[in-house]
Amino acid sequence: MSSPVPGAVTVCAEPAGVGRRAAGEDPRKRDQILEGAKRVFMKAGFDAATMNDITREAQVSKGTIYVYFNNKEDLFAALIERERSRLVASMRSALSGDGSIEENLTSFGTALATHVLSPGTIYAMRTVIGVIERMPQLANRFFTTGPDSVRSVIETYLASQVEAGHVELDDVPLAAIQFMELSTAGLFKPRLFGKLDKAVPREEIDRTVASAVRMFLATYGKQRG
């Protein structure tokens, strides 16, 4: 083997996994496409939106968009899953504090209600309802109750509160659903079906969640003293 030429720079091969990402594996590009799709869906509606519209809005080529997503149904499902992941992270954070059960449930209920009543979530729910007959798989992905769901987060928290002796629950999953429903009681359905067209005032959310916490703990909280 010949000796290196004096003054020459030795170039080492990059380790596997370093450098350019494989096609379809760049998270920034994927998010760029998803953000473009979200804007198109919000403006045009799911049925009227086309992959060409999304390509233009996301400023990517047709070849690029199809590397990441097969069709607009795949895109919409990915948007749902991304938003759900963000919500689950937010819900875990709301229950991670050192405060009392009243404080933690208030934080959780407020975060949940704010998200559920937001324009983006309401639009997504209306879209899923509109296509459920021909695309039932979207509804299944939207309402997942697996380990990475909001329901699982509140169930885990309530189970820990039972163990700590703060509440008495014979059916944790049912209690979790009840608290989630109470947190948006009287607000969710009017918002979903258009009776409340504008954003729900924060004071209304606060009032509803405060009542939900009082009712929940009046039923399940252990009496002290």
C-alpha positions as a Python dict, from the first residue, in 0.01 Angstrom:
ca = {
    (1, 'M'): (0, 0, 0),
    (2, 'S'): (145, 338, -96),
    (3, 'S'): (205, 609, 164),
    (4, 'P'): (-24, 912, 174),
    (5, 'V'): (86, 1206, -33),
    (6, 'P'): (240, 1475, 193),
    (7, 'G'): (-9, 1755, 262),
    (8, 'A'): (-306, 1556, 135),
    (9, 'V'): (-627, 1550, 343),
    (10, 'T'): (-748, 1206, 436),
    (11, 'V'): (-1125, 1172, 392),
    (12, 'C'): (-1290, 912, 614),
    (13, 'A'): (-1613, 747, 517),
    (14, 'E'): (-1913, 866, 723),
    (15, 'P'): (-2047, 619, 974),
    (16, 'A'): (-2373, 448, 885),
    (17, 'G'): (-2673, 667, 962),
    (18, 'V'): (-2483, 997, 930),
    (19, 'G'): (-2538, 1244, 647),
    (20, 'R'): (-2842, 1264, 421),
    (21, 'R'): (-3154, 1095, 548),
    (22, 'A'): (-3315, 811, 357),
    (23, 'A'): (-3615, 903, 145),
    (24, 'G'): (-3922, 963, 358),
    (25, 'E'): (-3733, 984, 688),
    (26, 'D'): (-3668, 1357, 730),
    (27, 'P'): (-3895, 1473, 1017),
    (28, 'R'): (-3864, 1839, 916),
    (29, 'K'): (-3979, 1766, 562),
    (30, 'R'): (-4261, 1551, 694),
    (31, 'D'): (-4378, 1831, 923),
    (32, 'Q'): (-4353, 2080, 635),
    (33, 'I'): (-4590, 1864, 432),
    (34, 'L'): (-4826, 1814, 725),
    (35, 'E'): (-4844, 2188, 794),
    (36, 'G'): (-4924, 2252, 429),
    (37, 'A'): (-5192, 1984, 434),
    (38, 'K'): (-5342, 2129, 751),
    (39, 'R'): (-5377, 2472, 591),
    (40, 'V'): (-5535, 2328, 278),
    (41, 'F'): (-5780, 2111, 473),
    (42, 'M'): (-5882, 2407, 687),
    (43, 'K'): (-5937, 2633, 383),
    (44, 'A'): (-6085, 2396, 126),
    (45, 'G'): (-6228, 2114, 335),
    (46, 'F'): (-6120, 1752, 325),
    (47, 'D'): (-6327, 1642, 25),
    (48, 'A'): (-6233, 1939, -194),
    (49, 'A'): (-5863, 1929, -108),
    (50, 'T'): (-5630, 1762, -359),
    (51, 'M'): (-5276, 1635, -339),
    (52, 'N'): (-5181, 1901, -596),
    (53, 'D'): (-5317, 2172, -363),
    (54, 'I'): (-5117, 2031, -74),
    (55, 'T'): (-4802, 2002, -286),
    (56, 'R'): (-4823, 2371, -376),
    (57, 'E'): (-4904, 2484, -22),
    (58, 'A'): (-4625, 2278, 132),
    (59, 'Q'): (-4381, 2388, -142),
    (60, 'V'): (-4260, 2039, -221),
    (61, 'S'): (-4252, 1836, -540),
    (62, 'K'): (-4504, 1566, -627),
    (63, 'G'): (-4228, 1312, -605),
    (64, 'T'): (-4145, 1424, -252),
    (65, 'I'): (-4499, 1423, -116),
    (66, 'Y'): (-4564, 1069, -238),
    (67, 'V'): (-4247, 945, -73),
    (68, 'Y'): (-4400, 1043, 260),
    (69, 'F'): (-4773, 988, 209),
    (70, 'N'): (-4980, 768, -21),
    (71, 'N'): (-5283, 996, -50),
    (72, 'K'): (-5476, 1270, 131),
    (73, 'E'): (-5644, 1014, 358),
    (74, 'D'): (-5300, 905, 473),
    (75, 'L'): (-5208, 1271, 528),
    (76, 'F'): (-5519, 1343, 730),
    (77, 'A'): (-5464, 1035, 947),
    (78, 'A'): (-5104, 1146, 1007),
    (79, 'L'): (-5227, 1489, 1115),
    (80, 'I'): (-5467, 1328, 1361),
    (81, 'E'): (-5193, 1111, 1507),
    (82, 'R'): (-4952, 1404, 1535),
    (83, 'E'): (-5205, 1622, 1715),
    (84, 'R'): (-5303, 1335, 1943),
    (85, 'S'): (-4938, 1277, 2036),
    (86, 'R'): (-4897, 1645, 2120),
    (87, 'L'): (-5216, 1642, 2327),
    (88, 'V'): (-5111, 1331, 2520),
    (89, 'A'): (-4779, 1496, 2603),
    (90, 'S'): (-4963, 1807, 2720),
    (91, 'M'): (-5201, 1601, 2935),
    (92, 'R'): (-4914, 1416, 3100),
    (93, 'S'): (-4752, 1748, 3177),
    (94, 'A'): (-5075, 1879, 3332),
    (95, 'L'): (-5079, 1588, 3577),
    (96, 'S'): (-4709, 1585, 3657),
    (97, 'G'): (-4712, 1863, 3914),
    (98, 'D'): (-4674, 1827, 4290),
    (99, 'G'): (-5003, 1998, 4360),
    (100, 'S'): (-5316, 1853, 4516),
    (101, 'I'): (-5554, 1629, 4327),
    (102, 'E'): (-5786, 1929, 4292),
    (103, 'E'): (-5509, 2133, 4131),
    (104, 'N'): (-5395, 1855, 3900),
    (105, 'L'): (-5746, 1769, 3784),
    (106, 'T'): (-5810, 2138, 3721),
    (107, 'S'): (-5495, 2163, 3509),
    (108, 'F'): (-5587, 1849, 3316),
    (109, 'G'): (-5949, 1950, 3262),
    (110, 'T'): (-5854, 2300, 3147),
    (111, 'A'): (-5594, 2173, 2901),
    (112, 'L'): (-5834, 1909, 2769),
    (113, 'A'): (-6127, 2146, 2726),
    (114, 'T'): (-5909, 2412, 2559),
    (115, 'H'): (-5783, 2157, 2307),
    (116, 'V'): (-6114, 1984, 2239),
    (117, 'L'): (-6293, 2314, 2181),
    (118, 'S'): (-6020, 2462, 1959),
    (119, 'P'): (-6096, 2534, 1588),
    (120, 'G'): (-5848, 2272, 1463),
    (121, 'T'): (-5989, 1992, 1677),
    (122, 'I'): (-6349, 2083, 1602),
    (123, 'Y'): (-6270, 2084, 1230),
    (124, 'A'): (-6102, 1744, 1254),
    (125, 'M'): (-6398, 1596, 1441),
    (126, 'R'): (-6647, 1733, 1188),
    (127, 'T'): (-6436, 1591, 907),
    (128, 'V'): (-6423, 1246, 1065),
    (129, 'I'): (-6800, 1249, 1119),
    (130, 'G'): (-6850, 1350, 755),
    (131, 'V'): (-6647, 1061, 611),
    (132, 'I'): (-6712, 792, 870),
    (133, 'E'): (-6937, 584, 645),
    (134, 'R'): (-6681, 546, 369),
    (135, 'M'): (-6364, 578, 578),
    (136, 'P'): (-6434, 410, 915),
    (137, 'Q'): (-6063, 353, 970),
    (138, 'L'): (-6015, 729, 1023),
    (139, 'A'): (-6264, 724, 1310),
    (140, 'N'): (-6085, 428, 1463),
    (141, 'R'): (-5754, 617, 1456),
    (142, 'F'): (-5915, 936, 1586),
    (143, 'F'): (-6076, 769, 1888),
    (144, 'T'): (-5800, 532, 1983),
    (145, 'T'): (-5800, 428, 2349),
    (146, 'G'): (-5459, 258, 2353),
    (147, 'P'): (-5165, 330, 2583),
    (148, 'D'): (-5085, 655, 2400),
    (149, 'S'): (-5425, 816, 2447),
    (150, 'V'): (-5559, 1094, 2668),
    (151, 'R'): (-5787, 845, 2838),
    (152, 'S'): (-5493, 625, 2936),
    (153, 'V'): (-5318, 928, 3087),
    (154, 'I'): (-5606, 1017, 3318),
    (155, 'E'): (-5665, 649, 3401),
    (156, 'T'): (-5305, 609, 3512),
    (157, 'Y'): (-5326, 922, 3724),
    (158, 'L'): (-5653, 822, 3890),
    (159, 'A'): (-5518, 475, 3965),
    (160, 'S'): (-5223, 639, 4142),
    (161, 'Q'): (-5464, 854, 4344),
    (162, 'V'): (-5659, 546, 4449),
    (163, 'E'): (-5336, 389, 4568),
    (164, 'A'): (-5244, 709, 4754),
    (165, 'G'): (-5581, 704, 4928),
    (166, 'H'): (-5712, 1030, 4782),
    (167, 'V'): (-6012, 885, 4596),
    (168, 'E'): (-6226, 572, 4611),
    (169, 'L'): (-6297, 425, 4266),
    (170, 'D'): (-6441, 85, 4186),
    (171, 'D'): (-6411, 146, 3810),
    (172, 'V'): (-6115, 365, 3713),
    (173, 'P'): (-6179, 359, 3333),
    (174, 'L'): (-6539, 470, 3385),
    (175, 'A'): (-6436, 745, 3626),
    (176, 'A'): (-6177, 868, 3376),
    (177, 'I'): (-6442, 898, 3104),
    (178, 'Q'): (-6679, 1073, 3343),
    (179, 'F'): (-6424, 1338, 3435),
    (180, 'M'): (-6332, 1400, 3071),
    (181, 'E'): (-6700, 1444, 2982),
    (182, 'L'): (-6764, 1672, 3278),
    (183, 'S'): (-6473, 1897, 3175),
    (184, 'T'): (-6652, 1999, 2854),
    (185, 'A'): (-7013, 1954, 2965),
    (186, 'G'): (-7247, 2200, 2796),
    (187, 'L'): (-6970, 2333, 2571),
    (188, 'F'): (-6857, 2052, 2343),
    (189, 'K'): (-7176, 1963, 2155),
    (190, 'P'): (-7284, 2324, 2092),
    (191, 'R'): (-6931, 2392, 1963),
    (192, 'L'): (-6921, 2080, 1746),
    (193, 'F'): (-7258, 2144, 1583),
    (194, 'G'): (-7207, 2516, 1527),
    (195, 'K'): (-7424, 2673, 1794),
    (196, 'L'): (-7105, 2823, 1937),
    (197, 'D'): (-6924, 2950, 1628),
    (198, 'K'): (-6653, 3142, 1806),
    (199, 'A'): (-6387, 3036, 2051),
    (200, 'V'): (-6527, 2955, 2395),
    (201, 'P'): (-6421, 3225, 2644),
    (202, 'R'): (-6158, 3113, 2894),
    (203, 'E'): (-6384, 3208, 3183),
    (204, 'E'): (-6648, 2962, 3057),
    (205, 'I'): (-6390, 2685, 3040),
    (206, 'D'): (-6266, 2770, 3390),
    (207, 'R'): (-6620, 2770, 3529),
    (208, 'T'): (-6704, 2435, 3367),
    (209, 'V'): (-6382, 2265, 3477),
    (210, 'A'): (-6412, 2396, 3833),
    (211, 'S'): (-6760, 2250, 3853),
    (212, 'A'): (-6635, 1921, 3706),
    (213, 'V'): (-6364, 1892, 3972),
    (214, 'R'): (-6611, 1968, 4253),
    (215, 'M'): (-6863, 1712, 4128),
    (216, 'F'): (-6598, 1446, 4069),
    (217, 'L'): (-6442, 1480, 4414),
    (218, 'A'): (-6782, 1509, 4583),
    (219, 'T'): (-6860, 1166, 4441),
    (220, 'Y'): (-6523, 992, 4459),
    (221, 'G'): (-6308, 1191, 4701),
    (222, 'K'): (-6243, 1045, 5044),
    (223, 'Q'): (-6404, 1246, 5321),
    (224, 'R'): (-6156, 1400, 5562),
    (225, 'G'): (-6191, 1488, 5924),
}
